[in-house]
Amino acid sequence: MEKKLSKAISEVVTSITDSNEFKECIRIKKKMEQSSEIKELVDTVKKLQKEYVRTEAIEVKQELDMVQERLNSIPLYISYQEKLADVNRKLEFIKDELNEYFYKVVNPKK
């Protein structure tokens, strides 16, 4: 039983990691890691998010929005976000299918 389950999980993971969406997401992420501008903006966004959660200051929120807007204007970052959304949709679909499958197993129709 455990071997079958492990094999099935491995097949699901492989189907995700072998997908074009996943591979493209990883490729773009590596390119982004080489961009000092993107890394700096991402670090600034994270810092400002933490500060905003702590203080709820309007000035911090405005600066956060401005930095986020700059980040969202970079084509490479936009591509990454789009590919990441594709991968997340695929993961969500798999999760939904598993939930439905287990619901049917636990609640068989009579």
N, C-alpha and C positions, 0 to 999 in steps of 0.2 A: 504494500500500500504506500509506504513512504517513498519507495523508489519511483513508483508511478507518479506520485504527486510531485516529487522533485524533478522528474523528467518533464512533466507538463509545465511546471513553473519555468524551467530552463528554456523550453520552447517559446513560451510567451515573452520572456526577457529577450531572447534572441530575435524574435520577430520585431521587437521594438528597436533594439540596438542595431539591427541590420537595415532598418528602414532608412530611406533617403532623407526623411525629415530629421531623424536623430543624427545621422552622419553630418548633415549640413549644419545643424545646430552646433555640434561639437567643432566643426571646421571654423565657423564664424566666431565662436567663443575664443578659440585659440588666436584668431586674428585680433579680436578685441583686447586680449591680454597683452598684445604688443603695442597697443595704442595708449600712450601716456595720457592723452586727453580724456579718453573714455574711462580709464582707470581712475583718474583724478576726479572726474565728475561723479562716478559711481561712489567713490569714497566720500565725497562731499555730501551726496544725497543721503547716504547711510548716517553720517554724522548729524546732518540737519534733521532727519527723521527722529533720531533718538532725542535730540534737543527739543524738538517740537512736542514729542510725547511727554517729556518731562515738564516743559514750561507752558505749552499751548500759546506761546507768544505769536501775535499776528506777524511781526517782523520776520520771525523765523520761518513761518509758513510762506510768506511772500518770497523769501530768498530760496526756500526749498522749491517752490513752484517755478521760479526763474531757472534754477539749475536743472531741474527735471525737464523743463521745456528745451533747454539747450541740448541736453542728452538725447531727448526725443527728436531732435532735428538732425542727428547724425545717421546717415543712411546705413552704416554697418550695424549700429545699435538697433535701428528699426528692423532690419532683416533678422537679427538675432531674436528680437521679441516676437516676430511673426513665426519663425521656425519653432521657438520654444512653445508658443501657443498651440501650434500644430501637434507637437509631441504631447503636450498636456491634454489635448482633446483625445488623442489616441489612448492615453493612460486612463482618462475618465471613461471612455467607451469600454475598455477592458474591465474596469472596476464595476461599471453598471451591469455588464454582461455576467460577471461573477456573482454579483448580488442577486440578479434575477435567477441565475442557475441555482444558487443555494436556497433561495426562497421557494422555488419549485420543489427542490429535494425535501425541504423541511415541511412544506405545506402541499403535499400531493393532492390532486383533485380526486374526489371519490365518486 
